[in-house]
């Protein structure tokens, strides 16, 4: 009985917190790429390519792992971008995995909140069989925070005139930045 009472007093540093979220299917929206045209957002419920159905965040000892699960993810179209935003008290990072003809395995960029490139060794994997996109971010790139909040979104292009978008946490809406989830502590 005494041992059970001591369990809450043990340090949590050895454990990783995680968070999983589901997203509605059929909540992809589309809008024109043109900056001169008004951004009329239209529902695209029939769109399966790039339709996010779930997201996960794992805050581990040395890394933060973010994963988006898609209803369908195929190496087709003109281009795609998987956007991962990580925010904490120490730093904000916007990580984008770009895919397209000639680079379907993905190219990754990492920026700070001001949009400047940040040098971090971010690993990524786009798995077309499992319909997932994953990034692994070193905690050192984030200022070794105690907690992180993450947002994720998918952007797909059949051509370069229309973008299809799905925010992993905003059902049927898309803003300038992905909606952030709760704090995931280390």
N, C-alpha and C positions, 0 to 999 in steps of 0.2 A: 504494500500500500504506500509506503514512504517513497519507493522508487517512482511510482506513478506521479506523485506530487512534485518530484524534482524535474520531470520531463519539460515543463514549460520554462524552467530556469536555464536549460542548456542553450548555449549560443546557437543561433541559426546560420552562422556564416558558412557552415559546411553544406547547406542545402540551397538549391536554386528554387526560386519562385517562378511560377509560370501562369499564363493566362490564355485561355482559348475562347474564341468567339465564333458564332455562326452568322452567316449573312444570307438573306433571302435569295432564292434563285429568281431569275427573270427581272432583276432590278437594274440592268444596264441602261444607261442613258447615252444619247448621242448629241453632238453639237458640231457646228462648222469650225474648221481650223482657222479660217480667215479672221484676222484681228479687226478688219473693217466692218465685218458683218456683226450684227447683234448676236449675242450668244443665246440663241433660242435652244433650250435644252428639251429634247424630246425623249420620251420613254422608248426603249428598244427591248421589250420583254422577250422577243423571239431570239435575241442574240445569246448564243451559248458560249462562243469564243470569248475568253476574258471575263466570264461571269464568276466573280469571287463567291465562294460558298462557305469559306471559313478562314480564320487566321489564328496564328499562335505566336506567343512571345515567351521565351525562356531566358531568364536572367541568371546566368551561371557564374561560376567563380571567375573565369577569365574572359568570357564572351557573352554577348547577347545574341540569341538566335531568333530570327523572325521568319515566319513561313506563311505564304498564302496558298490556299487550296482552291482550285478552279473547278467549275463544272466541266469545262473543256479548255484545254490549252494545246494548241497545235502550232508547228512552225509554218504558218501561212500568213499572207497579207503583206502589207508594205513595211510595217514596223509595229513594235509594241514597247511599252515601258512598265515595269513593275516598280512602284514607288513605295519606299519604306521611310517613314519619319520617326526618329527617336528623339524624345525630349526628356531632359532631366534638369535638376538644379545646376548641374555642371556644364552641360552643353546641349546643343541641338544639332542633329545630323540628318541630312536628307540624302538617302541612298537610292539611286535609280539603276535598275538593270535594264539596259536597252537590248532588244533583240530585233532581228530583221534578216533579209536575204544576205547571206555571206557571214553572218555572225549570230546564228540561232542559239549558240551556247551562251550568249550574252556578254555584254561589256558593261562594267560597273563604273559609276561615278559617285563620289562622296563630296557633299558640300556642307557648309555651315549655314546658320540661319540667314546670313546676308547673301548667300548664293555663291560664296567663294569656295574654290576647290580645297579640299582637305586631304592630306596624304595619310591614308590609313590602309592597312592590309585587310580589306574586306573580302571575304570569300563568298562566292555565290554559286548557286546551282539552279538551273532551269530543267525540270524533269517532265518531259512531255508524256511519259508513260504514266507517272503518278499524278499528273496535272498539278504540279506544285512549283513555286518559285521560292527560294530560300536565300537569305543572307546571314552571314555569321560575322558579327562586328566585335572586334576586341574592346573590352571594357576600357582599356587605356585610351582608345580613340574617343571615348565618351567622358573622360575625366574621372574614371573609376567611381561612378555614382552609386549611391545606396539604392536608388530606385530609377526606373525608366517608365515612360509612357510611350506607346507606339501607335502609329496610324499607318494604314496601308491602302493602296489603291492600284487599280490596273487601268492602263490606257492601251487600246488597240486601234490600229488603222488598217482598213482594207485598201484604202488609197490615201493620198495625203490631203484630201479635202474635208474628211469627216473623222472625228475622234469618237470612239466608243469608250465609256468610262464606267467604272464600278468602284465605289468606296467600300472597303471591307466592313465598315461599321455604320454607314449611313444608308439605310434601305431606300433606294430609288432616288437619292439626291447626291450631288457632287458639289463640293465647294472648292475654294482655291487650294486648300490643304486637306489631307485625309483627316477624318475625325479620330481623335486620340482615345485610346482605351484607358483603363484605370492604371494606377501605379503598380508596377511589378517590382517588388523589393528583392534585394540580394540577401 
